[in-house]
């Protein structure tokens, strides 16, 4: 079974002015597509060929893991943003964030600091751990909290290709943009 690049859940201009259509053309249309193409080539004729993406992520290593995990990470990342995003979470997610971090402002500050300080390329995550507690985590390169048994609620891509066209090396500016498009409905729907 060959994987395909899932369609973006919004138009390529929908996140402007925060995330440009040019960035989406390169990031989604080129980088993300390359992970799909490479993974398909790597798994063809192997035991992974009939497995789900999550199964491959959990059981693979090396190039297969890198491409499968990057596909999975990006699938989550695209859902974590939207044209009607921004603001603060509500309901059960807001309650859990407040209980864990004290308040939304503290959570946002801690998540932003974690993201901006990812060394090199990687990801910042809000996850629900197996005990149902929330945590902010970072991973390097293609690392994913899925391999640790965590459920990703929110993902922010900290690879340069996610922000360099729009913000050059100014990661804090990219994070400001991310908070303007964050899709709290998606994050809330992932709560177990």
Secondary structure, 3 states (H helix, E strand, C coil): CCCCCCCCCCCCCCCCCCCCHHHHHHHHHHHHHHHHHHHHHHHCCCHHHHCCHHHHHHHCCHHHHHHHHHHHHHHHHHHCECCCCCCCCCHHHHHHHHHHHCCHHHHHHHHHHHHHCCCCCEEEEEEECCCCCEEEEEEECCCCHHHHCCEEEEEEECCHHHCHHHHCCCHHHHHHHHHHHECHHHHHHCCC
